[in-house]
Amino acid sequence: MILVTGGTGLVGAHLLYKLVTSDKKVRAIYRNKRKLDNVKSVFSCYTDDYETLYNLIDWVEGDILDIPSLSEAFKGITKVYHCAAFVSFEPDKYQLLRKTNIEGTANIVNLSISNNIEKLCYVSSIATLGKELNNKPIDEDTNWNAEADNNVYAITKYGAEMEVWRGTQEGLKVVMVNPGVILGAGIWRYGTGSLFKKAKKGFKYYTSGTVALVDVEDVVSIMTKLMDSEVVNERFLLVAENWTYKDFLQALSKSVNTNPPKKLASSTLLKLGWKMDWLVHKLTGKRRQLTKHLAQSLSTETYYSSDKIKDVLNYKFKPVNKTIVSIGNQYPK
């Protein structure tokens, strides 16, 4: 049986659909009953018979930070997909990020080792990769720089990677994927799905930076192919295409039939924006919407290469434009 953590998130839910429609026996951990509706919503993007497929999953209430419940979930498991993570760029969420992303991953690794799991697939992020040098695109060999001004999410995902690699030193077989910004339908309240909701309301500005994009179906397809392959103890950067934010926001707007943004948000305006956001947070306690690191990334051009996975699996990514159009068509439903 296969265990999936983070099954109520975007990658996890699409992965569950991929697994159950491939006749795999699957167990998934959930922490919040309300988020189980996310899975049904994702499944409904593929089929009207989503309830039947949903009921094929062995759902177990648990938490990657709760060893007893996690130990129960591991009983009878042969392979693990670790998709669970906490995503935030807010500096004051650092301790929670560390606990979930690093400690939680350490728990998964330890239980995988003690239960003689055949193989673990870990979903990391391009945030853990270093900066490009000599104008070369970033790839799997672009090393993390601990001395750089890294954001809190990147720091904790890198720490989680170290736990996974530690597991390989103790005999655990691993494959790791480092996706860019993952686009997928079914979850609209947060994550990239919420961008379509925001696009429907209308974007006023675009920024001068670039964004690395990939379809969630590509991500889960590659994950399952790697898990079924002989490849072990390797990681793979997953980016279908590098787009400018202007093109990205224009495509999002077009997909939901709204007018695209026409004004450029300058670096100066973004700097003013994150400082005002910080002030509002300090005065009201409201969650941060625009941090310094996020503002910097929105106006930075960065390019990524997925040549390694293309070569190893002879894989061809879906065109991003078709992905955006498809998700935009799903949004009104």
PyMOL commands that set and color helices and strands:
alter all, ss='L'
color gray80, all
select helices_A, chain A and resi 10-20+33-44+50-54+67-73+91-114+126-128+152-169+193-201+216-227+245-255+267-284+292-298+307-313+320-330
alter helices_A, ss='H'
color red, helices_A
select strands_A, chain A and resi 2-5+26-30+58-61+79-82+119-123+174-179+181-183+205-206+210-215+234-238+241-244+263-264
alter strands_A, ss='S'
color yellow, strands_A
deselect
rebuild
show_as cartoon
